[in-house]
Amino acid sequence: MKNDKFDKCIKMMRQLVSDIQGAPLPSGDLEPELYRIWYEHVQSAGMECLEYLDDNFPLEKEDIDSTLNKFLK
């Protein structure tokens, strides 16, 4: 069962990275609609990844505290 979770997580993360790498380059030629479509797609993929990680690989309270302390330094 755990291997299935890792396999799905890896697939989702690869897709998210692929989506981010496909970001349109900001320029005067970039249509605002194209950027909006890409942005919404990546936001959706990112939220799906975070929700999956939270559901299947929850951080312990100590891990969260440690991460926050490192970030706030």
ZADOTI-937752 format. One record per residue (C-alpha): residue number from 1; residue in one letter; x, y, z. Coordinates in steps of 0.05 Angstrom, whole numbers, always signed. Layout:
% ZADOTI-937752
+-----+-----+--------+--------+--------+
!   n ! res !      X !      Y !      Z !
+-----+-----+--------+--------+--------+
! NUM !   A !      X !      Y !      Z !
...
+-----+-----+--------+--------+--------+
//
This chain:
% ZADOTI-937752
+-----+-----+--------+--------+--------+
!   n ! res !      X !      Y !      Z !
+-----+-----+--------+--------+--------+
!   1 !   M !     +0 !     +0 !     +0 !
!   2 !   K !    +55 !    +49 !    +19 !
!   3 !   N !    +90 !    +38 !    -49 !
!   4 !   D !    +26 !    +59 !    -84 !
!   5 !   K !    +26 !   +124 !    -45 !
!   6 !   F !    +98 !   +139 !    -63 !
!   7 !   D !    +86 !   +121 !   -136 !
!   8 !   K !    +26 !   +168 !   -140 !
!   9 !   C !    +64 !   +223 !   -103 !
!  10 !   I !   +123 !   +217 !   -150 !
!  11 !   K !    +77 !   +220 !   -211 !
!  12 !   M !    +42 !   +282 !   -184 !
!  13 !   M !   +107 !   +318 !   -167 !
!  14 !   R !   +136 !   +303 !   -236 !
!  15 !   Q !    +73 !   +331 !   -269 !
!  16 !   L !    +77 !   +393 !   -225 !
!  17 !   V !   +150 !   +405 !   -243 !
!  18 !   S !   +134 !   +393 !   -316 !
!  19 !   D !    +77 !   +444 !   -313 !
!  20 !   I !   +122 !   +495 !   -279 !
!  21 !   Q !   +177 !   +485 !   -330 !
!  22 !   G !   +127 !   +498 !   -385 !
!  23 !   A !   +113 !   +568 !   -358 !
!  24 !   P !   +104 !   +620 !   -412 !
!  25 !   L !   +159 !   +672 !   -412 !
!  26 !   P !   +136 !   +742 !   -392 !
!  27 !   S !   +139 !   +788 !   -451 !
!  28 !   G !   +100 !   +840 !   -488 !
!  29 !   D !    +76 !   +786 !   -536 !
!  30 !   L !    +47 !   +742 !   -482 !
!  31 !   E !    -28 !   +744 !   -483 !
!  32 !   P !    -57 !   +754 !   -413 !
!  33 !   E !   -106 !   +698 !   -425 !
!  34 !   L !    -50 !   +648 !   -440 !
!  35 !   Y !    -15 !   +666 !   -375 !
!  36 !   R !    -80 !   +662 !   -335 !
!  37 !   I !    -94 !   +592 !   -363 !
!  38 !   W !    -24 !   +568 !   -346 !
!  39 !   Y !    -26 !   +600 !   -277 !
!  40 !   E !    -93 !   +569 !   -259 !
!  41 !   H !    -69 !   +501 !   -283 !
!  42 !   V !     -5 !   +503 !   -242 !
!  43 !   Q !    -42 !   +528 !   -180 !
!  44 !   S !    -90 !   +471 !   -186 !
!  45 !   A !    -34 !   +420 !   -195 !
!  46 !   G !     +3 !   +450 !   -136 !
!  47 !   M !    -58 !   +447 !    -90 !
!  48 !   E !    -71 !   +375 !   -111 !
!  49 !   C !     +1 !   +357 !    -93 !
!  50 !   L !     -2 !   +392 !    -25 !
!  51 !   E !    -69 !   +360 !     -8 !
!  52 !   Y !    -43 !   +291 !    -26 !
!  53 !   L !    +21 !   +302 !    +14 !
!  54 !   D !    -19 !   +326 !    +74 !
!  55 !   D !    -67 !   +267 !    +70 !
!  56 !   N !    -14 !   +213 !    +60 !
!  57 !   F !    +50 !   +240 !    +90 !
!  58 !   P !    +29 !   +286 !   +147 !
!  59 !   L !    +83 !   +325 !   +182 !
!  60 !   E !    +91 !   +314 !   +256 !
!  61 !   K !    +82 !   +376 !   +299 !
!  62 !   E !   +156 !   +376 !   +315 !
!  63 !   D !   +172 !   +376 !   +240 !
!  64 !   I !   +126 !   +434 !   +228 !
!  65 !   D !   +155 !   +474 !   +286 !
!  66 !   S !   +226 !   +459 !   +262 !
!  67 !   T !   +209 !   +481 !   +191 !
!  68 !   L !   +176 !   +545 !   +215 !
!  69 !   N !   +234 !   +561 !   +260 !
!  70 !   K !   +284 !   +553 !   +203 !
!  71 !   F !   +240 !   +596 !   +158 !
!  72 !   L !   +233 !   +652 !   +210 !
!  73 !   K !   +308 !   +657 !   +225 !
+-----+-----+--------+--------+--------+
//
